[in-house]
Amino acid sequence: MILTIGTGRPGIQSRPAFRIELGNDGWSWPKGAPTTTAADLARLGLRHAALNSALRDQASRHLRLTSLLEQLPKPENRVTLDPDVSDMYGVPLPRIAYRLGEYIQAGLSAACAAHDKIFTAMGATEIQHRDDAEGAGHIMGTARMGGDPKQSVVDRDLRSHDHPNLFILGSAVFPTSATANPTLTIAALSPRAVAQIKATLTQ
């Protein structure tokens, strides 16, 4: 089940909207359950059938809420080549600069408050929040699409501004990282490049 909650202030973007996912895998993201649950029960002296029974009883009552937020592009958030560190072949390693700004922090705070409200309404007996934000596993950005070669890597047809025989198909071209899985957007964008690639091959 997925819920989407906006800012609640039309015309004023004080924070991003967030999407809440409900999962039955317990605290797998925030605190590491059910592995941590099994360890806690084992420390209480439970073993074998008793441990298995207690773990099933607890895990079946765990509910996870996860909020995902869209992040606005920030020029200071970027991937560059490290000028000092290289791999064994002498190729510079990537250097990642990334920070969460006030806009995102405000969204995370609102999401946390929404989680508390939902859990309280459900009568939850123990609520835990993960201390730090983390990625959802979808790699996006670094080769953004746009009309200005100074502000983007590829054009609307996913063709590189600098190399006309280079096309980039995938979520690397996304200008922002949305809260939804990227597959359908990738599929929708990719046909833009098809005619251009075909024309290039027949020249």
N, C-alpha and C positions, 0 to 999 in steps of 0.2 A: 504494500500500500504506500502511496506517495501523496504527500500534501505539499502544496506550494503556498507560501505566505509572503505577501508583498510588504512594502514599506508602510502602507497605511496612511501615507501622506502624499496624495496626488500632486505631481509637479515638483515635488521636493525629494531629491535623491540623497537622503541623509545616510542611507545604508543600502546594501543590496538586498533583493528578495532572496529567500532561501527555500530550499526544497528539503522536506523531511522524509526520510525513508524509515519504515518500521520493519525490523527484522527479528526473527526468533532465535538468532545466534548469540543471544545474551550480551555480555560485555566484551565480545571479541575485539572490538575496536578500542573502547575506552580503557579497559583494564586487563584484557587477555583471557577472559573466561572462554571456554570451560576449563582450560589448562590450569589457570590460577585457582579455580574452585576446587579442582581435584587435589591440588597441592595443599590448600587450606584444610580440606577434610582429612587428608593424610596426616597432617600435623596434629590433628585432634585424636589420632590413633585409630581411625577407621581403616579397615583393610578388607580385601576380597569382596564378598557379597554385600557386606555392610557399606563399603565405600561406593560400590557400584549403585546400590539403592539410593544412597544419599545424594550422589552426583546426579542421578536421573531426576530425583525429586526437585533439586534446586534448579538444574539447567532447564527443566520444562517450564519454569516460572520466570525465566529471564526474558526481558524484552529490551531490544536495542533501538534507540532513536538516533539517527544520523542526519545532520543538516549539511547540505552542500550549497555553496554560495558562488555566484559569478564574480570573477575578479576583473577589475578594470585594468587595461594596459598601463603600465608604469615604465617610463623610459629607463629608469635605474634598475629595473628587474630585467636581466638579460643573461645570455650565455655567450661568453667570449673565449678566446684561446688564452691559456695561461702563458705569460711571457717568460716565466721562470721554471716551470715544471713540465717535463716531457716524459713520454713513455719510453720503453726500451728501444724503440726504433727512432727516437728523436722527434716524434710527433707531439706537438704541444697538447697537454690535457685540457679538457674544458674547465672553465672557471664560471661558476654559477653565482650570480648576485640576485638575491631574492629577499624581499621584506614584505610583511603584511602592513598595509597602511591603516589609518584611522577609519576609513570607509569600511574595510573588511572587518576590523576589530568591532566596529559598531554592529555589523551584521552577526558576528559570532556571539556577541553578548545578547542580542535579541533572540537568536536561536536557542541559546542556553536557557533563557527565561521561558521560552515557549516549551522547551522540554520539561522544565520544572513544573509548569502549569499542567501539562498533560499527565505527567507522572502523579502529581498530587491528586488530580481528578480521578485517577485510576486507583488511588489508595496504595501506591507503591510503598513498601516498607524500607527499602534501601535504594538510594539514588547516587550514582557516581557519574562524574564528568571527566573526560580526558583532559589533561592539563594543557596540552598543546594541540594546535590545528595540524592536520596532515593531509596529504594528497589522496585522491580517490583512485589513483592508478592509471589515469588516462593522460598520456603525454600530449600536450598541445602547445602551439605557439612556436616562436623563434624564427619563423619564415612567413610572417603575416602577409595577408593579401591587402592590396590597396592601390590607389591610382597614382600616388606620389612615390617615385623611386627613392626619395630621401627618407620616407617614413614607412616603407614596406619593402618586401623582398620579391613578391610575385604580383602580377596584375590580376584582373578579374577572370582571366582565362587560365590562371595558375601558371603562367609563363614567367620565368625569371626576368626581372627588369634588366639585369646585366648580361645574361646569357640566353639569347632567343631560342636556342635548341634545348633548353632545360625547363622541364615542367615538374612541379612538386604537387603530388596528389596525397592528401592526408590531412590530419588535424594540425600539422605544423603551420598551415596557412590561416588558421583561425585568428581573427583580430583579438578576441577575448575567449576566455575559457568558461563556457556555460556550465550549468549544473547538471545537464543531461549527458548521457553517454554519447560519444561523438560519431558513432557509426553511420547513422542515417544522414547526418549533415555532410559527412565525407562523401557518401553515395550521391547526395544531391549536388554537391559541388563538382565532383569529378567529371560529369558529362561536359562541363564548360570547356575542359581541355581537349576532349576527344576530337572535335572538328579541327582544332588548331594543330594537334599532333598529326592527324591524318594529312592535313595540307602540307605540313613540314616534310613528311615522309614521301610525298608524291612530287616534290619539287625537284 
